[in-house]
């Protein structure tokens, strides 16, 4: 175990070594979920962190591992459409903390996410 910073809890904490290939950065913005498993919806969720690989966010809507989300989020003044696949869902004080991987994200937008 080693120290790492949690953007969800805004503190250092002991966590497993991060084995992600792409570094996560803080992302404090609401974004829209416009579809879940090919069904239209209109939810606002709160982004916690982001990388080229995926996003972590808070939601009051219970989601399941494997769900597919169609989203639109704003990064560096660009509205980016994407599809996420839910990797994990954890209950927390503010609802559910969800980790998801991008499965559809155009290369143009990946380049924007790589810019720090």
Residue pairs with C-beta under 8 A, 6 or more apart in sequence:
1 14
1 15
1 16
1 17
2 14
2 15
2 17
3 12
3 13
3 14
4 12
4 13
4 14
4 15
4 18
5 11
5 12
5 13
6 12
6 13
6 15
7 24
7 26
7 27
7 48
7 49
7 56
8 48
8 49
8 56
8 58
8 92
8 97
18 24
20 51
20 53
21 53
22 51
22 52
22 53
23 51
24 49
24 50
24 51
24 56
25 49
25 50
25 51
25 116
26 48
26 49
27 47
27 48
27 49
27 50
27 55
27 75
28 46
28 47
28 48
29 46
29 47
29 73
29 74
30 44
30 45
30 46
30 47
31 44
31 45
31 47
31 57
31 71
31 72
31 73
31 74
32 42
32 43
32 44
32 71
32 72
32 73
33 41
33 42
33 43
33 44
33 45
33 59
33 61
33 69
33 70
33 71
34 40
34 41
34 42
34 70
34 71
34 72
35 41
35 68
35 69
35 70
36 63
36 67
36 68
36 69
36 70
37 67
37 68
38 68
43 59
43 61
45 57
45 58
45 59
45 61
45 98
46 57
46 58
46 59
47 55
47 56
47 57
47 73
48 55
48 56
48 57
48 58
48 97
49 55
49 56
50 56
50 75
50 113
51 113
52 102
52 110
52 113
52 114
53 101
53 102
54 84
54 87
54 99
54 100
54 101
54 102
55 73
55 84
55 99
55 100
55 102
56 97
56 98
56 99
56 100
57 97
57 98
57 100
58 92
58 94
58 95
58 96
58 97
58 98
59 95
59 96
59 98
60 95
60 96
61 95
61 96
62 89
62 96
63 69
63 86
63 89
63 96
63 98
64 86
64 89
65 86
65 87
65 88
65 89
66 85
66 86
67 85
67 86
68 83
68 84
68 85
68 86
68 103
69 83
69 84
69 85
69 86
69 100
70 81
70 82
70 83
71 81
71 82
71 83
71 84
72 79
72 80
72 81
72 82
73 79
73 80
73 82
74 80
75 112
75 113
76 112
76 115
78 109
78 112
80 105
80 109
80 112
82 102
82 104
82 105
82 109
83 102
83 103
83 104
83 105
84 100
84 101
84 102
84 103
85 100
85 101
85 103
86 98
86 99
86 100
87 99
87 100
87 101
88 98
88 99
89 96
89 97
89 98
89 99
90 96
90 97
90 98
91 97
105 113
